[in-house]
Amino acid sequence: MEEEFKPQTFGKRWIVLLLISISIALRGFNQSCFGPSNNLLSHYFQVEPWQIDWLVIIQSVIFLSVALPLSMLTVRMGYRTLVLSTTLSQAAGFAITSIGLSFRSGFSLVLCGQGLMGFSNIVSWSLPPPTAAIWFGKNEVASAVAVQVVARGVGEAIGAYLPTSLTSDNTTVEQLGGTWTVMYSSLCGVAILMFILALAIITDKPERPPSWAQYKAEQGQQRGGLSKGMLQEIRKSAAEFWRVLTILFKDPNFVCVWILFGASNPVLRNNNVLLSSAVNMQFDHVSNLNWRIGLVLMGAWGMYTIGGFIAGPLISYTQKYQLIVFVGELFLFVSTLLVFVGIYLRNLNLIYVGVILQGFMVGWCNTSLFELIAEISYPHSTIFVTMISIICMGIFRFFYPLVGRFVMNNVSVSASELFPCLIMGICVIISGAIRPTYHRKFANQKEERRALLNSLECEDDD
């Protein structure tokens, strides 16, 4: 009976959160390490700088190619299967990349390894909201999402700085290949350990739901029933996909938040890919530029973790989702302007300030938009909704560096930073105009009031 249900959390949730966070940190490291060392890697593999860009862009290509069909399956796979798929594909991707890095003609193999990481990223991106919703109580959800945002920032920060600190313009080809091979072999070892631990520890859900909202969501899923056979599962998932997609995209608020999430998240990633090239072209008289850019990007991803960690508890305390998103979008726009002006005026300090601010605001926006999407899409599956949402992010993650590199090579270095400025200006307008309804928040409040009334009635009967 619903009246007898009481939300309950378990200590195991912290172990689950730790495993997921480490996996997310590994993904972050992988995505941020190539850009700051673009010129060294292009020399090592004897390819053009734009080809090194594709070690990151290929992940977006895979993302966009299989995200839709994969989203139809992930909603049926179960939480445990998602985690195991993420950790196993990460280990395989790191292994292939490590082998490719061990010899100078291995660029194609590295590209294949990063393509596999693109698949892993799709599944990995779907984990933060369900991890928080399935395992954590009502007042812990935003903070659990924030911890996973912080984990990504830690991984990105280490990935942006570590390779540039281990190598320099004076590093020999043999030393460069050896350093990167050992680095990726170590990542592979950690990913294998995470897979083994996940196999032993992770389950689809705890013994009891941690909140009324999660209890209601699970009840709805049980009423939906389970079909038998893979073909039936795929057909049912496809039908459910289009049903949910139709419902969500009839809501203007969801469409707006979908665009905000997709456009905001890859802004810092774009600088991870292109900033080193832009600065090397604009400041050819400055030494150790790769190390400088690696250091400032590490600072930016460090600020990303702080921004995400502040936004989570702030949302939990104030419940002002839309206002917090608007503030994040506004200052994210300011950060893109600072980077543009810094490159235009050839002022490194202005670029550093812009990138550091950008890191903080991307972390802020990532956490707050995850939460806002979960609110306005409730009671639909958080795994399913997140998969739909990150498709938009994949589109922007694909186009930001492609447009930026094209403009950099054919117009000017400073003009390459105008595209994200324009997009973020539009996002500020959108975030100020939306008026979302917080369905999950109202569901929790409704069930808590019902439980309180039932309790009072029982006391009166006594």
C-alpha positions in Angstrom: 0.0 0.0 0.0 1.2 3.5 -0.8 0.2 4.7 2.7 2.7 2.1 4.2 5.7 3.2 2.0 8.5 5.2 3.7 11.5 6.4 1.7 14.8 4.9 2.9 18.4 5.4 1.9 21.3 3.0 2.2 25.0 3.5 2.9 25.8 1.6 -0.3 24.7 4.7 -2.2 28.1 6.4 -1.4 30.0 3.4 -2.9 27.9 3.6 -6.0 28.4 7.3 -6.3 32.2 6.9 -5.9 32.4 4.3 -8.7 30.3 6.4 -11.1 32.3 9.5 -10.2 35.6 7.8 -11.0 34.3 6.5 -14.3 33.1 10.1 -15.1 36.5 11.5 -14.2 38.2 9.0 -16.6 35.9 10.2 -19.3 36.8 13.8 -18.5 40.5 13.1 -18.6 40.2 11.5 -22.0 38.3 14.3 -23.6 40.5 17.1 -22.4 44.1 15.8 -22.9 44.5 16.1 -26.7 43.8 19.7 -27.4 46.5 21.4 -25.2 49.1 19.2 -26.9 47.8 19.5 -30.4 51.0 20.8 -32.0 53.1 18.0 -30.3 50.8 15.2 -31.3 50.4 16.5 -34.8 54.2 16.4 -35.1 54.4 12.9 -33.5 51.8 11.4 -35.8 52.9 13.5 -38.8 49.4 14.8 -39.4 47.7 18.2 -39.6 46.4 20.0 -36.4 42.8 19.7 -37.6 43.3 15.9 -37.7 44.2 15.9 -34.0 40.9 17.8 -33.4 39.2 14.7 -34.7 40.4 12.6 -31.8 37.7 14.6 -29.9 35.3 15.3 -32.7 35.1 11.5 -33.6 33.4 11.0 -30.2 30.7 13.5 -31.2 30.2 11.7 -34.6 29.7 8.4 -32.9 27.6 10.1 -30.3 25.2 11.5 -33.0 25.2 8.4 -35.1 24.1 5.9 -32.4 22.6 8.1 -29.6 19.0 7.8 -30.9 18.9 4.0 -31.4 21.0 3.5 -28.2 18.6 5.6 -26.2 15.8 3.2 -27.2 17.8 0.4 -25.6 19.3 2.1 -22.5 15.9 2.8 -21.0 15.3 -1.0 -21.0 18.9 -2.0 -20.0 18.7 -1.3 -16.3 21.0 0.8 -14.2 23.5 -2.0 -13.6 23.9 -2.8 -17.3 24.5 0.8 -18.1 27.3 1.0 -15.5 28.9 -2.2 -16.7 28.6 -1.1 -20.4 30.3 2.2 -19.5 33.2 0.8 -17.6 33.9 -2.1 -20.0 33.8 0.2 -23.1 36.1 2.7 -21.4 38.6 -0.1 -20.7 38.6 -1.2 -24.3 38.8 2.3 -25.7 41.8 3.1 -23.5 43.5 -0.1 -24.5 43.2 0.5 -28.2 44.3 4.2 -27.8 47.3 3.1 -25.8 48.4 0.6 -28.5 48.0 3.3 -31.2 50.0 5.8 -29.2 52.9 3.4 -29.0 54.1 3.9 -32.6 54.1 7.0 -34.9 51.9 5.4 -37.6 49.2 4.5 -35.1 47.0 7.6 -35.6 44.2 5.5 -37.2 44.2 3.1 -34.3 44.0 6.0 -31.8 41.1 7.3 -33.8 39.3 3.9 -33.5 39.9 3.9 -29.8 38.4 7.3 -29.4 35.5 6.3 -31.5 34.8 3.5 -29.0 35.1 6.1 -26.3 32.4 8.0 -28.1 30.0 5.0 -27.5 31.1 4.9 -23.9 30.4 8.6 -23.5 26.8 8.2 -24.6 26.1 5.7 -21.9 28.2 7.5 -19.3 26.4 10.8 -19.9 23.1 9.1 -19.0 24.3 8.1 -15.6 24.3 11.2 -13.3 20.5 11.8 -13.1 19.5 8.2 -12.5 22.4 7.7 -10.1 21.0 10.6 -8.0 17.3 9.7 -8.4 17.6 5.9 -7.8 19.9 6.0 -4.9 19.6 9.3 -3.1 16.9 11.0 -1.0 14.9 14.0 -2.0 17.3 16.5 -0.3 20.4 14.7 -1.6 19.6 14.5 -5.3 21.0 17.8 -6.4 24.2 17.3 -4.3 24.7 13.8 -5.8 24.4 15.3 -9.3 26.9 18.0 -8.3 29.4 15.4 -7.0 29.4 13.7 -10.4 29.8 17.1 -12.1 32.8 17.7 -9.8 34.2 14.3 -10.8 34.1 15.3 -14.4 35.8 18.6 -13.6 38.6 16.8 -11.7 39.2 14.4 -14.6 39.2 17.3 -17.2 41.5 19.4 -15.0 44.1 16.6 -14.7 43.7 15.7 -18.4 44.3 19.3 -19.5 47.4 19.8 -17.4 49.2 16.4 -16.9 50.3 15.8 -20.5 51.6 19.3 -20.9 53.6 19.0 -17.6 55.2 15.7 -18.7 56.2 17.0 -22.2 57.4 20.2 -23.8 58.6 21.6 -27.1 62.0 20.0 -26.3 60.6 16.5 -25.8 61.9 13.9 -28.3 59.5 11.9 -30.4 60.4 8.7 -28.5 59.8 10.4 -25.1 56.5 11.8 -26.3 55.2 8.4 -27.5 56.4 6.6 -24.4 54.8 9.1 -22.0 51.4 9.0 -23.7 51.5 5.2 -24.0 52.2 4.8 -20.3 49.5 7.4 -19.5 46.8 5.6 -21.4 47.9 2.1 -20.2 47.4 3.4 -16.7 43.9 4.7 -17.6 43.1 1.3 -19.0 44.1 -0.4 -15.7 41.9 1.9 -13.7 39.0 1.3 -16.0 39.4 -2.5 -15.7 39.4 -2.1 -11.9 36.2 0.0 -12.1 34.5 -2.7 -14.2 35.4 -5.5 -11.8 34.2 -3.5 -8.8 31.0 -2.5 -10.6 30.4 -6.2 -11.5 30.6 -7.0 -7.8 28.7 -4.1 -6.2 26.3 -2.3 -8.6 22.6 -3.4 -8.6 19.7 -1.9 -10.6 18.3 -0.2 -7.5 18.3 -0.3 -3.7 15.9 -2.4 -1.7 13.6 0.5 -1.2 13.2 3.8 -3.1 14.8 6.8 -1.4 12.0 9.3 -2.2 8.3 9.5 -3.0 9.1 10.7 -6.5 11.3 7.7 -7.2 8.7 5.4 -5.7 6.0 6.8 -8.0 8.3 6.6 -11.0 9.1 2.9 -10.2 5.4 2.1 -9.8 4.7 3.6 -13.2 7.4 1.5 -14.8 6.1 -1.7 -13.2 2.6 -1.0 -14.5 4.2 -0.7 -17.9 5.2 -4.3 -17.7 8.1 -6.0 -19.4 8.0 -7.7 -22.8 9.8 -10.9 -23.6 12.5 -11.2 -26.2 15.0 -8.8 -27.6 12.9 -7.9 -30.7 9.9 -7.1 -28.5 12.0 -5.0 -26.2 13.4 -3.0 -29.2 9.9 -2.5 -30.6 8.5 -1.5 -27.2 11.5 0.9 -26.6 11.0 2.5 -30.1 7.3 3.0 -29.4 8.1 4.4 -26.0 10.8 6.6 -27.4 8.5 8.3 -29.9 5.7 8.6 -27.3 8.0 10.4 -24.8 9.7 12.4 -27.5 6.3 13.7 -28.8 5.2 14.6 -25.3 8.4 16.4 -24.3 8.8 18.3 -27.5 5.2 19.6 -27.3 6.4 21.4 -24.1 8.1 24.7 -25.2 9.9 24.8 -21.8 11.5 21.4 -22.4 12.6 22.4 -25.9 14.2 25.6 -24.5 16.0 23.7 -21.7 17.1 21.0 -24.2 18.7 23.7 -26.3 20.3 25.4 -23.2 21.8 22.1 -22.1 23.2 21.2 -25.5 24.7 24.7 -26.2 26.1 25.4 -22.8 28.0 22.3 -21.9 30.4 22.1 -24.8 31.7 25.7 -24.6 34.6 24.9 -22.4 35.2 21.7 -24.4 35.6 23.9 -27.5 38.4 25.8 -25.8 40.0 22.5 -24.8 40.2 21.6 -28.5 41.0 25.0 -30.1 42.5 27.4 -27.5 46.0 26.0 -27.7 46.0 26.4 -31.5 44.5 29.9 -31.3 47.0 31.1 -28.7 50.0 29.5 -30.5 49.0 31.4 -33.7 48.3 34.7 -32.0 51.2 34.7 -29.5 54.1 33.1 -31.4 56.6 35.2 -29.4 55.6 33.6 -26.0 57.4 30.4 -24.8 55.8 27.3 -23.1 52.4 28.2 -24.5 51.1 24.6 -24.3 52.1 24.4 -20.6 50.4 27.8 -19.9 47.2 26.7 -21.7 47.2 23.4 -20.0 47.6 25.1 -16.6 44.8 27.6 -17.3 42.5 24.8 -18.5 43.3 22.8 -15.4 42.2 25.9 -13.4 39.1 26.2 -15.5 38.1 22.6 -14.9 38.9 23.0 -11.2 36.5 26.0 -11.2 34.0 23.7 -13.0 34.0 21.4 -10.1 33.4 24.4 -7.7 30.7 25.8 -9.8 28.9 22.4 -10.0 29.3 21.8 -6.3 27.9 25.3 -5.4 25.0 25.0 -7.8 23.7 21.7 -6.4 23.2 22.6 -2.8 22.0 26.1 -3.8 19.2 24.5 -5.9 18.4 22.1 -3.0 18.1 25.1 -0.6 16.3 27.7 -2.7 14.4 25.5 -5.3 14.8 28.4 -7.7 15.8 26.3 -10.7 15.1 28.9 -13.5 16.8 31.8 -11.8 20.0 29.8 -11.1 20.1 28.6 -14.7 19.7 32.2 -15.9 22.5 33.5 -13.8 24.7 30.7 -15.1 23.9 31.4 -18.7 24.5 35.2 -18.3 28.0 34.8 -16.8 28.8 32.0 -19.3 28.1 34.5 -22.0 30.4 37.1 -20.3 33.2 34.5 -20.2 33.0 33.9 -24.0 33.2 37.6 -24.6 36.3 37.9 -22.4 38.1 35.1 -24.3 37.2 36.8 -27.6 38.3 40.2 -26.5 41.5 38.7 -25.1 42.5 37.1 -28.3 41.5 40.1 -30.4 43.6 42.5 -28.2 46.4 39.9 -27.8 46.0 40.0 -24.0 46.8 36.6 -22.4 45.6 37.7 -18.9 42.1 38.5 -20.3 42.0 35.1 -21.9 43.0 33.4 -18.7 40.3 35.2 -16.7 37.7 34.4 -19.3 38.6 30.7 -19.4 38.6 30.4 -15.6 35.2 32.1 -15.3 34.0 29.9 -18.2 34.9 26.8 -16.2 33.0 27.9 -13.1 29.9 28.8 -15.1 29.9 25.6 -17.2 29.9 23.6 -14.0 27.2 25.8 -12.6 25.0 25.4 -15.7 25.7 21.7 -16.1 24.4 20.9 -12.6 21.4 23.3 -12.7 20.3 22.2 -16.2 20.5 18.5 -15.2 18.2 19.3 -12.3 15.9 21.5 -14.4 15.5 18.9 -17.1 14.7 16.2 -14.4 12.0 18.6 -12.9 10.2 19.5 -16.1 10.3 16.0 -17.6 9.1 14.1 -14.5 7.8 11.3 -14.3 9.4 10.1 -17.5 12.5 7.8 -17.0 15.5 9.9 -16.1 17.8 7.6 -18.2 15.5 8.1 -21.2 15.2 11.9 -20.8 18.9 12.4 -20.3 19.7 10.4 -23.4 17.3 12.6 -25.4 18.9 15.7 -23.9 22.5 14.9 -24.6 21.8 14.4 -28.3 21.5 18.2 -28.5 24.8 18.5 -26.6 26.4 16.2 -29.2 25.3 18.4 -32.0 26.9 21.5 -30.5 30.0 19.6 -29.4 30.4 18.5 -33.1 29.8 22.0 -34.6 31.7 24.2 -32.2 35.2 23.0 -33.0 34.4 22.5 -36.7 33.2 26.0 -37.2 35.9 27.4 -35.0 38.7 25.6 -36.9 37.3 26.7 -40.2 37.0 30.3 -39.2 40.4 30.2 -37.6 42.1 29.0 -40.8 40.0 31.0 -43.3 39.1 34.3 -41.5 41.0 35.1 -38.4 41.9 33.6 -35.0 39.8 36.1 -33.0 36.8 35.6 -35.3 36.8 31.9 -34.3 35.6 32.8 -30.8 32.6 34.7 -32.1 30.4 31.6 -32.8 30.2 30.6 -29.1 29.6 34.2 -28.1 26.6 34.4 -30.4 25.2 31.1 -29.3 25.5 32.0 -25.6 23.9 35.4 -26.1 20.8 33.5 -27.5 20.9 31.2 -24.5 20.8 34.1 -22.1 17.6 35.3 -23.8 16.0 31.8 -23.7 16.9 31.2 -20.1 15.3 34.5 -19.0 12.1 33.8 -21.0 11.2 30.3 -19.9 8.6 29.7 -17.2 8.9 26.0 -16.3 6.7 23.8 -14.1 8.5 21.8 -11.5 6.7 18.4 -11.7 9.1 16.4 -9.6 9.1 19.0 -6.8 5.3 19.0 -6.7 5.1 15.2 -6.7 7.3 15.0 -3.6 5.3 17.7 -1.9 2.0 16.1 -2.7 3.0 12.7 -1.4 4.6 14.1 1.7 1.3 16.0 2.5 -0.7 12.8 1.9 1.6 10.8 4.2 1.3 13.5 6.8 -2.5 13.5 6.6 -2.7 9.7 6.8 -0.4 9.9 9.9 -2.7 12.5 11.5 -5.8 10.4 10.7 -4.2 7.4 12.3 -3.5 9.4 15.5 -7.1 10.6 15.6 -8.4 7.1 15.3 -6.2 6.1 18.2 
